[in-house]
Amino acid sequence: EIAAVEARISGDSRPKKEESDLSSLRARYYYMLQMNGENDVGTMQVGTYLASKLSKAHHTIEASRLLDRLVIISRRVHGSDHKQTKTAESWWQRLQLRCAFIGCEQQPYEALRYENDGKSC
C-alpha cells in the first residue's frame, strides 16, 4: 500500500500496459516516418492517433509538440481543407483548452492560459 502511494506521488502510477502500448505506438510512428516520410498521409494518421493516446495518458506536452508538427506538415502538403489536416487541428485545439471542474456542479470553466511571445504554454 505504501509503495502504491509513493508511486502515485512520484507520478509513476500509470499501468504498465498503457506505457507499453504508448511505446509500441511510438515505435510504429517512427518506423512509418523512416519508411514513408513525414509527408505520407498514413504516417500523419498514425502520428495523430499517437498524439491522441498521449493526450489521454496525460503526456500533454509530447502530444502537443507532435500535433504542432503534424498540423504544419499536413497544411503544407495536403492543404487546410484535407481531412487529415482537420483531424490533426481538432486534436490540437482540444489540447489547447484547459478546463477544470469545481464543486458538485460539474460546470467546466476555462483555466488560465499562459503565453510566451504569443504562443500558448
C-alpha positions in Angstrom: 0.0 0.0 0.0 2.8 2.4 0.8 4.5 1.5 -2.5 1.3 2.4 -4.4 1.1 5.8 -2.6 4.8 6.5 -3.4 4.3 5.5 -7.0 1.3 8.0 -7.3 3.3 10.8 -5.7 6.3 10.2 -8.0 3.9 10.2 -11.0 4.6 6.5 -11.8 1.1 5.2 -11.2 0.2 4.6 -14.8 -0.5 0.9 -15.7 2.4 -0.8 -17.3 0.2 -1.9 -20.2 -0.7 1.7 -21.1 3.0 2.6 -21.2 3.8 -0.5 -23.2 1.0 0.5 -25.7 2.4 4.0 -26.0 5.9 2.6 -26.6 4.6 0.4 -29.4 2.7 3.3 -31.0 5.8 5.5 -30.8 7.8 2.7 -32.5 5.2 2.3 -35.2 5.1 6.0 -35.9 8.9 6.3 -36.1 9.0 3.2 -38.3 6.5 4.8 -40.7 8.4 8.1 -40.6 11.5 6.3 -41.6 9.8 4.2 -44.3 7.3 6.6 -45.8 8.4 10.0 -44.7 6.6 12.8 -42.9 4.5 13.8 -45.9 2.8 10.5 -46.1 -0.9 10.6 -45.1 -0.6 7.2 -43.4 2.3 8.5 -41.3 0.3 11.5 -40.3 -2.7 9.4 -39.3 -0.6 7.2 -37.1 1.0 10.3 -35.7 -2.3 11.9 -34.9 -3.5 8.6 -33.3 -0.3 8.5 -31.2 -0.9 12.1 -30.1 -4.5 11.3 -29.1 -3.3 8.4 -27.0 -0.5 10.5 -25.5 -3.0 13.1 -24.5 -5.4 10.6 -22.9 -2.4 9.2 -21.0 -1.6 12.7 -19.7 1.6 13.1 -21.9 0.2 16.5 -23.0 3.4 18.3 -23.8 4.7 15.4 -26.0 1.2 15.2 -27.7 1.1 19.0 -28.3 4.6 19.1 -29.8 3.8 16.2 -32.1 0.5 17.8 -33.2 2.2 21.1 -33.8 4.5 19.4 -36.3 1.7 17.3 -37.9 -0.6 20.3 -38.4 2.1 22.3 -40.1 3.2 19.4 -42.3 -0.4 18.5 -43.2 -1.4 22.1 -44.1 1.7 22.4 -46.3 1.4 19.0 -48.0 -2.4 18.5 -48.2 -3.9 21.9 -47.6 -6.2 23.2 -44.9 -9.3 21.5 -46.3 -7.9 18.0 -46.2 -9.5 15.5 -43.8 -6.1 14.7 -42.1 -5.4 18.4 -41.6 -8.8 18.9 -40.0 -8.3 15.9 -37.7 -4.9 17.0 -36.5 -6.1 20.6 -36.0 -9.1 19.2 -34.0 -6.9 17.3 -31.6 -4.5 20.2 -31.3 -7.4 22.5 -30.3 -8.6 20.0 -27.7 -5.1 20.1 -26.2 -5.1 23.9 -26.0 -8.3 24.0 -24.0 -7.7 23.6 -20.3 -10.9 23.1 -18.2 -11.5 22.4 -14.6 -14.5 21.3 -12.6 -15.2 23.0 -9.3 -17.5 21.6 -6.6 -20.6 19.5 -7.3 -21.9 21.4 -10.2 -19.6 19.8 -12.8 -19.7 23.0 -14.8 -16.4 23.4 -16.6 -14.6 26.7 -16.8 -11.6 27.5 -18.9 -8.5 27.6 -16.7 -5.7 30.2 -17.1 -3.6 30.2 -20.2 0.0 31.4 -20.2 1.6 32.9 -23.2 5.2 33.1 -24.2 5.8 35.6 -27.1 2.2 35.0 -28.4 2.4 31.2 -28.1 0.2 29.4 -25.6 2.1 27.4 -23.0 
